[in-house]
Amino acid sequence: MAFDLKTTVQPNIERSTPEKKLNRLIDQIEQLKRELAAWENAKSDIQLYSRKRFMLVYAELHEVLFKQLEQLWNSLSSHEFSKANAAQLDDKIYALAKILKSSKLLNQAQLEKVDELYAYYQQMAEHAQNKKSKKKNDAAYSDLNSDFSAVSEMDKAEDWENTEWEREDWNGEQYSQAREQAKLKRQQEKREQAEKLVEQSLKTVYLKIAASIHPDREPDETKKLEKTKLFQRANEAYEQQDLFYLLKLQLQVESSQSSSQKGLSAEQVKFYKMALDAQCQKLQSQIDDLIDALVWSESAKITVQKSKGKLKIEDLYKQIDADTSALKQQVKVEKQRLRYMGKESGLEMLLEHQVL
């Protein structure tokens, strides 16, 4: 059932530049199909390897962090601390609760405790924000009794400062987020366009094949049997949304029916290039989506970005090993910190050096 997709009718006819470009695109699609098949075959093995290596250590880390949260909360209620040290403890407990509140590695009782502490500190943060807003409003109200011109100048200065802050902020994190969102939007639009082109091309190619080889139009019984087999293959490819196979089939049919010594017409080359471009984009999107589903950490995401679409399966295994080693080191550090937290003197030392 295999056959070669080439863009000339006769093998000894020299290919034109457009046809050479088309053949390079065909080779690229063949490569992408092999890559997609390789990633699909490796997906379950990678996930299993990640669970055995990375996720076990990650679960251990969450367990240690939960013990820290419990220890600090108990220490806060059982020991006397200065206002500054108590604030440090509150910040650390709140930070731990934020990390753990969405954890899927803790049991139900642990998650309930985390949710309870997170809600408590969330309310504290909102209360502090409301007090801050009230003070700001009171100060603004008292300023109304001052000279109008002075207030006007202050407002101008404040507006300028706010504008500068917003500009700096935009040039920083917000700008990066906006660029990332714009990039994702362009990728999504490109993906949707490719899907649309593939869908349109599928129907066009299928109807062309059906018109050329429909067995009911063939009086010769031998040729009718051949066309019946070809038509069945076309139906299967159309049902499976396999545009590339349909293009192969169409070119085979056109090559066998053509008596011309020339290659494909300019119009044919243009159509095939458009259809193959769409198929290329669709395959690359499928590969990207599959890899994204296997990426679990920021370092792994950076590895994918740096690879520029050339990430190999073995690279992901190496990244799992590297992340697991880094995570083991973090667990070791957090366990050491937990031991200090268990003693009042150790906790005071952590607070004093601000390494809580």
LOGU-856918 format. One record per residue (C-alpha): residue in one letter; x, y, z. Coordinates in steps of 0.5 Angstrom, whole numbers, padded with zeros to 4 digits, always signed. Layout:
% residues N
AXYZ/...
//
This chain:
% residues 356
M+0000+0000+0000/A+0006+0004+0000/F+0008+0009-0005/D+0012+0015-0006/L+0010+0022-0007/K+0014+0025-0012/T+0012+0032-0016/T+0014+0029-0023/V+0010+0025-0028/Q+0016+0022-0031/P+0022+0020-0027/N+0027+0022-0032/I+0024+0029-0033/E+0028+0035-0029/R+0024+0038-0024/S+0023+0045-0024/T+0025+0050-0018/P+0017+0050-0015/E+0017+0042-0016/K+0024+0042-0012/K+0021+0046-0006/L+0015+0042-0006/N+0019+0036-0005/R+0023+0039+0000/L+0016+0040+0004/I+0014+0033+0003/D+0021+0031+0006/Q+0019+0035+0012/I+0012+0032+0013/E+0015+0025+0013/Q+0020+0027+0018/L+0015+0031+0022/K+0010+0024+0022/R+0016+0020+0024/E+0017+0025+0030/L+0010+0025+0032/A+0009+0017+0032/A+0016+0017+0036/W+0013+0022+0041/E+0006+0018+0041/N+0010+0012+0043/A+0015+0015+0048/K+0009+0019+0052/S+0007+0013+0057/D+0014+0011+0058/I+0016+0018+0059/Q+0010+0019+0064/L+0012+0013+0068/Y+0019+0015+0068/S+0017+0022+0071/R+0013+0019+0076/K+0018+0014+0079/R+0023+0019+0079/F+0021+0026+0079/M+0014+0025+0082/L+0016+0021+0088/V+0021+0026+0090/Y+0016+0032+0089/A+0011+0028+0094/E+0017+0028+0099/L+0018+0036+0098/H+0011+0037+0099/E+0010+0033+0106/V+0016+0036+0109/L+0013+0043+0107/F+0007+0041+0110/K+0011+0039+0117/Q+0014+0046+0116/L+0007+0050+0116/E+0005+0046+0122/Q+0011+0047+0126/L+0011+0054+0125/W+0004+0055+0126/N+0005+0051+0133/S+0011+0055+0135/L+0007+0062+0133/S+0002+0060+0139/S+0006+0057+0144/H+0012+0062+0144/E+0013+0069+0145/F+0016+0073+0139/S+0017+0080+0137/K+0013+0084+0133/A+0018+0083+0127/N+0019+0076+0128/A+0012+0074+0129/A+0011+0078+0122/Q+0016+0074+0119/L+0013+0067+0121/D+0006+0070+0119/D+0009+0071+0112/K+0013+0064+0112/I+0006+0061+0114/Y+0002+0064+0108/A+0007+0063+0103/L+0007+0055+0105/A+0000+0055+0105/K+0000+0059+0098/I+0005+0053+0095/L+0001+0047+0098/K-0007+0050+0097/S-0007+0046+0090/S-0003+0040+0092/K-0005+0034+0089/L+0000+0030+0094/L-0003+0031+0101/N-0008+0027+0104/Q-0015+0030+0105/A-0014+0032+0113/Q-0007+0036+0111/L-0011+0040+0105/E-0016+0042+0110/K-0011+0045+0115/V-0008+0048+0109/D-0014+0051+0107/E-0016+0053+0114/L-0009+0057+0114/Y-0009+0060+0107/A-0016+0063+0109/Y-0014+0066+0115/Y-0008+0069+0112/Q-0012+0071+0106/Q-0017+0075+0111/M-0011+0078+0115/A-0008+0081+0108/E-0015+0084+0106/H-0016+0087+0112/A-0009+0090+0112/Q-0011+0093+0105/N-0017+0096+0107/K-0014+0099+0113/K-0008+0102+0108/S-0014+0104+0103/K-0018+0108+0109/K-0011+0112+0111/K-0010+0114+0104/N-0017+0116+0103/D-0017+0120+0110/A-0010+0123+0108/A-0013+0125+0101/Y-0019+0128+0105/S-0015+0132+0109/D-0011+0135+0103/L-0018+0138+0101/N-0017+0144+0106/S-0010+0146+0103/D-0009+0151+0098/F-0012+0149+0091/S-0006+0150+0087/A-0001+0146+0092/V-0006+0140+0091/S-0006+0141+0084/E+0002+0141+0083/M+0002+0135+0088/D-0003+0132+0084/K+0001+0133+0077/A+0007+0130+0081/E+0003+0124+0083/D+0000+0123+0076/W+0007+0123+0073/E+0010+0119+0079/N+0004+0114+0077/T+0005+0114+0070/E+0013+0113+0071/W+0011+0107+0075/E+0006+0104+0070/R+0011+0105+0065/E+0017+0102+0069/D+0012+0096+0071/W+0010+0095+0063/N+0017+0095+0061/G+0018+0089+0066/E+0013+0084+0068/Q+0007+0086+0065/Y+0011+0087+0058/S+0014+0080+0058/Q+0007+0077+0060/A+0004+0081+0054/R+0009+0079+0049/E+0008+0072+0052/Q+0000+0072+0051/A+0001+0076+0044/K+0006+0070+0042/L+0000+0065+0044/K-0005+0068+0041/R-0001+0068+0034/Q+0000+0061+0035/Q-0007+0059+0036/E-0009+0063+0030/K-0004+0060+0026/R-0006+0053+0028/E-0013+0055+0027/Q-0012+0057+0020/A-0008+0051+0019/E-0014+0047+0021/K-0018+0050+0017/L-0014+0049+0011/V-0013+0042+0012/E-0020+0041+0013/Q-0022+0045+0006/S-0016+0041+0002/L-0018+0034+0005/K-0025+0035+0002/T-0022+0038-0005/V-0017+0033-0006/Y-0022+0027-0004/L-0027+0030-0009/K-0022+0030-0014/I-0020+0023-0013/A-0027+0021-0013/A-0029+0024-0020/S-0022+0021-0023/I-0023+0013-0020/H-0030+0012-0018/P-0031+0005-0020/D-0038+0006-0022/R-0035+0010-0028/E-0031+0004-0031/P-0033-0001-0036/D-0027-0005-0036/E-0028-0010-0030/T-0020-0011-0029/K-0019-0003-0028/K-0026-0003-0024/L-0023-0008-0019/E-0016-0003-0019/K-0020+0003-0018/T-0025+0000-0013/K-0019-0002-0008/L-0016+0005-0009/F-0023+0008-0008/Q-0023+0004-0001/R-0016+0007+0001/A-0019+0014-0001/N-0025+0013+0004/E-0021+0010+0009/A-0016+0016+0009/Y-0022+0021+0009/E-0025+0018+0015/Q-0018+0019+0018/Q-0017+0026+0016/D-0010+0024+0013/L-0009+0029+0008/F-0002+0027+0007/Y-0004+0020+0004/L-0010+0023+0000/L-0005+0028-0003/K+0000+0022-0005/L-0006+0018-0008/Q-0008+0024-0012/L-0001+0024-0015/Q-0001+0017-0016/V-0007+0017-0020/E-0006+0023-0024/S+0001+0020-0026/S-0002+0014-0028/Q-0007+0018-0032/S-0003+0023-0035/S+0000+0022-0042/S+0004+0029-0042/Q+0012+0029-0041/K+0011+0035-0037/G+0011+0036-0029/L+0006+0039-0025/S+0002+0045-0028/A+0004+0051-0024/E-0004+0051-0021/Q-0003+0044-0019/V+0004+0046-0015/K+0001+0052-0012/F-0005+0048-0009/Y+0000+0042-0007/K+0004+0047-0003/M-0002+0050+0000/A-0004+0044+0002/L+0002+0041+0005/D+0004+0047+0008/A-0002+0047+0012/Q-0001+0039+0014/C+0006+0041+0016/Q+0003+0046+0021/K-0002+0041+0024/L+0003+0036+0025/Q+0008+0041+0028/S+0002+0043+0033/Q+0001+0036+0035/I+0008+0035+0037/D+0008+0042+0041/D+0002+0040+0044/L+0004+0033+0046/I+0011+0036+0049/D+0007+0041+0053/A+0003+0036+0056/L+0010+0032+0058/V+0013+0039+0061/W+0012+0039+0068/S+0017+0045+0071/E+0020+0052+0069/S+0027+0049+0067/A+0024+0044+0063/K+0020+0049+0059/I+0026+0053+0058/T+0029+0047+0055/V+0024+0046+0050/Q+0024+0054+0048/K+0031+0053+0047/S+0031+0047+0043/K+0026+0051+0038/G+0022+0045+0036/K+0028+0041+0036/L+0027+0037+0042/K+0029+0030+0042/I+0026+0025+0047/E+0033+0023+0050/D+0033+0031+0052/L+0027+0030+0056/Y+0029+0024+0060/K+0036+0028+0061/Q+0031+0034+0064/I+0027+0029+0068/D+0034+0027+0071/A+0037+0034+0072/D+0030+0036+0075/T+0030+0030+0080/S+0037+0032+0082/A+0036+0039+0084/L+0029+0037+0087/K+0033+0032+0092/Q+0038+0037+0094/Q+0032+0042+0095/V+0029+0037+0100/K+0035+0036+0103/V+0035+0043+0105/E+0028+0044+0107/K+0029+0038+0112/Q+0035+0041+0115/R+0031+0047+0116/L+0025+0043+0119/R+0030+0041+0124/Y+0032+0048+0126/M+0024+0050+0126/G+0023+0044+0131/K+0027+0047+0137/E+0026+0054+0140/S+0033+0056+0139/G+0034+0054+0132/L+0028+0058+0130/E+0030+0064+0133/M+0037+0063+0129/L+0033+0062+0123/L+0029+0069+0124/E+0035+0072+0126/H+0039+0071+0120/Q+0032+0072+0116/V+0033+0065+0113/L+0026+0062+0115/
//
